[in-house]
């Protein structure tokens, strides 16, 4: 069976997808006899699959018919560029269950809290003590269903031997980290938050080769945050040595879960929650060029510095107050439908460092961070981060490394359309910053 494909992506992304398709072809083959084969689209092909970069990871189900014969698979880079995620989207296009048994292990099965708005389960297994929602590889039944659907045979053309040359794929090793946060876990105060007790686990992280690695929350019973520190982590000074922090995933910002690790550096990965006094299970998926090494540590395992074991830091809070009114500019914000009042605020920092940005309001706020420029007519351009409810009381919170020579624009808006109200913004860090309202010329 030939599946025709077309790409609207860069060379490295195309190479990654092709490698994943080749892996699918070999796993579905019977005794290495080819069953399905992906090939480039020809001008005469009526039905085909297109790949493009966009919001999240998605695919229509089944063959597109009628006027829409192009089946578009959307893969946000690099967040969706994990073998099993691409397999999941491709299987949406390729196969039917064909009366096979219910398969909890299927790469097509969603996790217990899939599409939940409040992190409560949306799917419950009838079979007790069963796990589901994995994104590691096709299951036995996944492979069987493709073989049945396309009448695969053990006779025919065999696949050529695997080449041993290096691949351009940047994410060829997937590692998982699964554990639980309990009331017996160690606790700390979340960076740039003034109060609350947050349970955490800390892991020393090393990589054998410099490169980009992706950290994704693949399964969790609660909303999980991961925070990366360089050299040391100090529970009583959690803003010191902080490099990057991510809470959950804004679905259109999965690319922000990648980080460039250097092999000569020591990193500490801290797993916690976005709200205080929360416990629960979690699983993280880490993908990279080589296997990442983890070693769990506790507060007594911290390597002393040459000055003092627990450095203290003085933080400054820079505040800005505003109101979203019916006279505020409106736009169609990312990830939703409708018009939203917003204000654009320029953030200028005197020194390159990590800063926390939080909102405080009686309304449900949403925040987006842009670099260099914000264009309300092209809301994905220059977007570097975004958040909905990482803070208490439906407020947004973001932690980002700001560079002193860069221009940053914080867009403050709301979760629901056409909501008005007062909002206060606080930027917390080792230096005071300047916040200035910007006038955006809407096209």
Secondary structure, 3 states (H helix, E strand, C coil): CEEEEEEECCHHHHHHHHHHHHHHHHHHCECCECCCEEEECCCCCCCEEEEECCCCEEECCCCCCCCCCEEEEEECCCCCCCHHHHHHHHHHHHCCCCCCCCCCCCCCCCCCCCCCCCCCCCCCCCCCCCCCCCCCCCCHHHHHHHHHHCCCCCCCCECCCCCCCCCCCCCCEEEEEEEEECCCCEEECCCCCCCCCEEEEEEEEEECCCEEEEEEEEEECCCEEEEEEECCCCCCCCCCCEEEEEECCCHHHHHHHEEEECCCCCEEEEEEECCCCCCEEEEEEEEECCCEEEEEECHHHCCCCCCCCCCCCCCEEEEEEEEECCCCCEECCCCCCCCEECEEEEEEECCCEEEEEEEEECCCEEEEEEECCCCCCCCCCCEEEEECCCECCCECEEEEEECCCCCEEEEEEECCCCCCEEEEEEEEECCCEEEEEECCCCC
